[in-house]
């Protein structure tokens, strides 16, 4: 009986690096995490990732490959980071080859929205679903698409990055903020909600506080949440009409709060989307939380070596 292979997975965010050893049955065997020390310094950040992985692998069976999830436009063939707005020190850095040389093993990079949908499709709420869309709402709006069981990457490896979708009400957003953050993103992502709270309530409440106050009956916060859910529903209706998925998952720190009552989103989608597509589509919260990106990076690594 052959041994179960393991890969190393890294999930890189704007403030935190997380890594895990994952086997081909989606089991996590070991984890490590560190705060990003120097997001503006690509060389230092690359070195920090190498150190994190070396710590992860110390005393463990050697993984067969490394998968890296990161919030960036990437050139997958070259292993190069093209544009990383949250980690500007990495623009143009050939991260894949540098990590591969330092660790002496294959390395594959994956846009974090794609990694997340791969994770949910492999081991989460989208397991076994052939046509799946994952919409992630946190500090931004991202996501990924599985069509006929395969990841849709797009010409620039950005398919599913839905923050720039226009929805009713987007034109009412602050033009500069909309241009900088994306139309949908400027309305429903964390910074957009915080800016709305600052404008209406006179204090830039954190998104979790807005949701908590809304749940406690605060009418102003409830209005902010209801409006955000309405904008999200329009976006989901567009997604369902265009892509005809069986399942749309909603995740991210903000998205999970907006999807606490998925039946409300489903009802709105059925009233707005292409009717035959809407009849088939289900809306549900994502299932893996922060592990979606890690498991998706692991899945990408396994696929790169024939797993």
C-alpha positions as CSV (number, residue, x, y, z in Angstrom):
1,X,0.0,0.0,0.0
2,X,1.5,3.3,-1.1
3,X,2.0,6.1,1.4
4,X,-0.4,9.1,1.4
5,X,1.5,12.0,-0.1
6,X,1.7,15.4,1.6
7,X,2.2,18.9,0.3
8,X,2.9,22.2,2.0
9,X,0.3,24.9,1.6
10,X,0.8,28.6,2.2
11,X,-2.0,31.2,2.5
12,X,-0.6,34.7,2.2
13,X,-2.7,37.7,3.3
14,X,-2.1,41.3,3.8
15,X,-1.3,40.9,7.5
16,X,-0.7,37.2,8.1
17,X,1.1,34.2,6.7
18,X,-0.4,30.8,7.3
19,X,1.0,27.4,6.3
20,X,0.0,23.8,6.8
21,X,1.0,20.3,5.8
22,X,-1.9,18.7,4.0
23,X,-2.2,15.2,2.6
24,X,-4.0,14.0,-0.5
25,X,-7.1,13.2,1.5
26,X,-7.4,16.9,2.6
27,X,-6.3,16.2,6.1
28,X,-4.2,18.9,7.8
29,X,-1.3,17.5,9.8
30,X,0.5,20.6,11.1
31,X,0.1,24.4,11.0
32,X,2.2,27.4,11.6
33,X,1.3,31.2,11.3
34,X,3.1,34.5,11.5
35,X,2.3,38.1,11.0
36,X,3.6,39.7,7.8
37,X,6.8,41.5,8.9
38,X,7.6,43.7,5.9
39,X,4.7,43.8,3.3
40,X,6.5,46.6,1.4
41,X,9.8,44.6,1.0
42,X,9.5,41.8,-1.5
43,X,12.9,40.3,-0.6
44,X,12.2,40.3,3.1
45,X,8.7,38.8,2.6
46,X,10.0,36.1,0.3
47,X,12.6,35.2,3.0
48,X,9.9,35.1,5.6
49,X,7.8,32.7,3.6
50,X,10.9,30.4,3.2
51,X,11.5,30.5,6.9
52,X,7.9,29.8,7.7
53,X,7.9,26.7,5.4
54,X,11.2,25.5,6.8
55,X,9.7,25.7,10.3
56,X,6.6,23.9,9.0
57,X,8.6,21.0,7.5
58,X,11.1,20.5,10.3
59,X,11.1,16.9,11.5
60,X,8.2,16.1,9.1
61,X,8.0,13.8,6.1
62,X,9.1,15.7,3.0
63,X,6.2,17.1,1.0
64,X,6.1,16.5,-2.7
65,X,5.3,20.2,-3.6
66,X,4.3,23.6,-2.3
67,X,1.1,25.5,-3.2
68,X,0.9,29.2,-2.4
69,X,-2.4,31.2,-2.3
70,X,-2.0,34.9,-2.5
71,X,-4.0,38.1,-3.2
72,X,-2.4,38.9,-6.5
73,X,-2.5,38.9,-10.3
74,X,0.0,36.1,-11.1
75,X,1.8,34.6,-14.1
76,X,1.4,30.9,-13.2
77,X,3.8,29.6,-15.8
78,X,6.6,31.9,-14.7
79,X,5.7,31.8,-11.1
80,X,5.8,35.6,-11.0
81,X,3.7,38.0,-9.0
82,X,2.4,40.7,-11.5
83,X,0.4,42.9,-9.2
84,X,-0.3,42.6,-5.5
85,X,-2.1,45.7,-4.2
86,X,-2.0,44.4,-0.6
87,X,1.6,43.4,-0.8
88,X,3.2,46.0,-3.2
89,X,6.7,44.8,-2.4
90,X,6.0,41.7,-4.4
91,X,5.1,43.4,-7.7
92,X,7.2,41.7,-10.4
93,X,8.9,39.2,-8.0
94,X,9.5,35.7,-9.4
95,X,8.2,34.2,-6.2
96,X,7.7,30.6,-7.5
97,X,11.2,30.1,-8.8
98,X,12.7,31.7,-5.6
99,X,10.8,29.4,-3.3
100,X,11.5,26.4,-5.5
101,X,15.2,27.0,-5.4
102,X,15.3,27.6,-1.7
103,X,13.2,24.6,-0.8
104,X,14.3,22.2,-3.6
105,X,10.8,21.2,-4.6
106,X,8.1,22.3,-7.1
107,X,6.1,25.4,-6.2
108,X,2.8,26.6,-7.7
109,X,1.2,30.0,-7.2
110,X,-2.6,30.5,-7.1
111,X,-4.7,33.6,-7.0
112,X,-6.4,33.4,-3.6
113,X,-10.0,33.4,-5.0
114,X,-9.1,30.4,-7.1
115,X,-7.4,28.7,-4.2
116,X,-10.5,29.2,-2.0
117,X,-13.0,27.8,-4.6
118,X,-10.6,24.8,-5.1
119,X,-10.6,24.2,-1.4
120,X,-14.4,24.3,-1.0
121,X,-14.8,22.1,-4.1
122,X,-12.3,19.6,-2.8
123,X,-13.2,19.4,0.8
124,X,-15.8,21.9,1.8
125,X,-19.4,22.9,1.1
126,X,-19.0,22.6,-2.7
127,X,-17.7,19.0,-2.6
128,X,-19.1,17.0,-5.5
129,X,-20.7,20.0,-7.2
130,X,-19.7,20.3,-10.8
131,X,-20.9,23.9,-11.4
132,X,-20.0,26.1,-8.5
133,X,-19.3,29.8,-7.8
134,X,-17.7,31.1,-4.6
135,X,-18.2,34.8,-3.8
136,X,-15.9,36.0,-1.0
137,X,-16.6,39.3,0.8
138,X,-14.1,40.5,3.3
139,X,-11.8,43.5,3.0
140,X,-12.5,43.1,-0.8
141,X,-14.7,41.0,-3.0
142,X,-13.1,38.1,-4.8
143,X,-14.0,34.5,-5.6
144,X,-13.7,31.7,-8.1
145,X,-15.6,29.6,-10.6
146,X,-15.8,25.8,-11.1
147,X,-17.5,24.9,-14.4
148,X,-18.1,21.3,-15.3
149,X,-15.8,20.2,-12.5
150,X,-12.9,22.4,-13.7
151,X,-11.5,25.7,-12.4
152,X,-12.1,28.6,-14.7
153,X,-8.9,30.8,-14.6
154,X,-9.5,33.4,-17.2
155,X,-7.1,35.2,-19.6
156,X,-5.3,37.0,-16.7
157,X,-5.9,34.3,-14.0
158,X,-8.5,36.4,-12.4
159,X,-11.9,34.8,-13.3
160,X,-14.2,35.2,-10.4
161,X,-12.8,38.5,-9.0
162,X,-16.2,40.1,-8.8
163,X,-15.4,43.3,-7.0
164,X,-15.7,45.4,-10.1
165,X,-19.2,44.2,-11.0
166,X,-21.7,47.0,-11.3
167,X,-25.0,46.7,-9.4
168,X,-27.9,49.0,-8.9
169,X,-26.8,51.6,-6.4
170,X,-23.1,51.4,-7.4
171,X,-23.3,54.8,-9.1
172,X,-24.3,56.3,-5.8
173,X,-21.0,55.3,-4.2
174,X,-18.3,57.9,-3.8
175,X,-16.7,58.0,-7.3
176,X,-13.1,58.0,-6.1
177,X,-13.7,55.2,-3.7
178,X,-15.6,53.2,-6.3
179,X,-12.8,53.7,-8.8
180,X,-10.2,52.6,-6.3
181,X,-12.0,49.7,-4.7
182,X,-14.3,48.5,-7.5
183,X,-18.0,49.1,-7.8
184,X,-19.5,46.2,-5.9
185,X,-16.6,46.1,-3.6
186,X,-17.0,49.8,-2.6
187,X,-20.5,49.0,-1.5
188,X,-20.4,45.8,0.4
189,X,-16.8,45.0,1.4
190,X,-15.5,45.8,4.9
191,X,-13.9,49.2,4.1
192,X,-17.1,50.3,2.2
193,X,-19.3,49.4,5.1
194,X,-17.0,51.2,7.5
195,X,-17.1,54.3,5.3
196,X,-20.9,54.2,5.1
197,X,-21.1,54.0,8.9
198,X,-18.7,56.9,9.3
199,X,-20.9,59.0,6.9
200,X,-24.2,58.1,8.5
201,X,-23.4,57.5,12.1
202,X,-20.4,59.7,12.6
203,X,-18.1,56.8,13.6
204,X,-16.2,54.4,11.3
205,X,-17.6,51.2,12.9
206,X,-15.8,47.9,12.2
207,X,-18.0,45.6,10.1
208,X,-18.5,43.1,12.9
209,X,-19.8,46.0,15.1
210,X,-22.2,47.0,12.4
211,X,-23.6,43.5,12.1
212,X,-23.7,43.1,15.9
213,X,-25.6,46.3,16.4
214,X,-28.0,45.4,13.5
215,X,-28.7,42.1,15.2
216,X,-29.5,44.0,18.4
217,X,-32.0,46.1,16.6
218,X,-30.1,49.3,15.9
219,X,-32.1,50.8,12.9
220,X,-29.2,52.7,11.3
221,X,-26.9,49.6,11.3
222,X,-29.8,47.4,10.2
223,X,-30.3,49.7,7.2
224,X,-26.6,49.4,6.3
225,X,-26.7,45.6,6.5
226,X,-30.0,45.4,4.6
227,X,-28.6,47.6,1.8
228,X,-25.4,45.5,1.6
229,X,-27.4,42.3,1.4
230,X,-29.5,43.9,-1.4
231,X,-26.4,44.8,-3.4
232,X,-25.0,41.3,-2.9
233,X,-28.3,39.8,-4.0
234,X,-28.2,41.7,-7.3
235,X,-24.6,40.5,-7.8
236,X,-25.6,36.9,-7.2
237,X,-28.5,37.2,-9.6
238,X,-26.1,38.4,-12.3
239,X,-23.7,35.5,-11.5
240,X,-26.6,32.9,-11.7
241,X,-27.9,34.4,-14.9
242,X,-24.5,34.4,-16.6
243,X,-22.9,31.2,-15.3
244,X,-25.9,28.9,-14.4
245,X,-24.3,27.3,-11.4
246,X,-25.8,24.6,-9.2
247,X,-24.4,26.2,-6.1
248,X,-23.2,29.7,-5.1
249,X,-21.2,29.8,-1.9
250,X,-20.8,33.0,0.0
251,X,-17.8,33.4,2.3
252,X,-15.4,35.8,3.9
253,X,-15.7,37.7,7.2
254,X,-18.4,40.0,5.8
255,X,-20.0,37.5,3.3
256,X,-20.7,35.0,6.0
257,X,-22.6,37.6,8.0
258,X,-24.6,38.6,4.9
259,X,-25.4,35.0,4.2
260,X,-26.6,34.2,7.7
261,X,-30.1,33.8,6.2
262,X,-29.3,32.3,2.8
263,X,-33.0,31.8,2.1
264,X,-33.3,35.6,1.8
265,X,-30.6,35.7,-0.8
266,X,-32.1,32.8,-2.7
267,X,-35.5,34.4,-2.8
268,X,-34.0,37.6,-4.2
269,X,-32.0,35.7,-6.8
270,X,-35.1,33.8,-7.9
271,X,-36.9,37.1,-8.4
272,X,-34.2,38.7,-10.5
273,X,-32.1,36.0,-12.2
274,X,-32.7,34.1,-15.5
275,X,-35.7,32.0,-14.4
276,X,-34.5,28.6,-15.5
277,X,-31.0,29.2,-14.0
278,X,-32.5,30.5,-10.8
279,X,-34.7,27.4,-10.3
280,X,-31.6,25.2,-10.1
281,X,-29.2,27.5,-8.1
282,X,-28.8,27.2,-4.4
283,X,-27.2,29.9,-2.2
284,X,-25.3,28.7,0.9
285,X,-22.6,29.8,3.3
286,X,-19.1,28.5,2.6
287,X,-17.9,25.7,4.9
288,X,-14.2,25.8,5.4
289,X,-13.6,29.3,6.8
290,X,-10.0,30.4,6.7
291,X,-8.9,26.9,5.7
292,X,-10.4,27.2,2.2
293,X,-7.3,29.0,0.8
294,X,-4.9,26.6,2.5
295,X,-6.7,23.5,1.2
296,X,-7.1,25.0,-2.2
297,X,-3.3,25.8,-2.3
298,X,-2.7,22.2,-1.3
299,X,-5.0,20.9,-4.0
300,X,-3.2,23.1,-6.6
301,X,0.1,21.7,-5.4
302,X,-1.1,18.1,-5.7
303,X,-2.5,18.7,-9.2
304,X,0.9,20.2,-10.3
305,X,2.6,16.9,-9.5
306,X,-0.2,14.6,-10.9
307,X,-2.4,14.3,-7.9
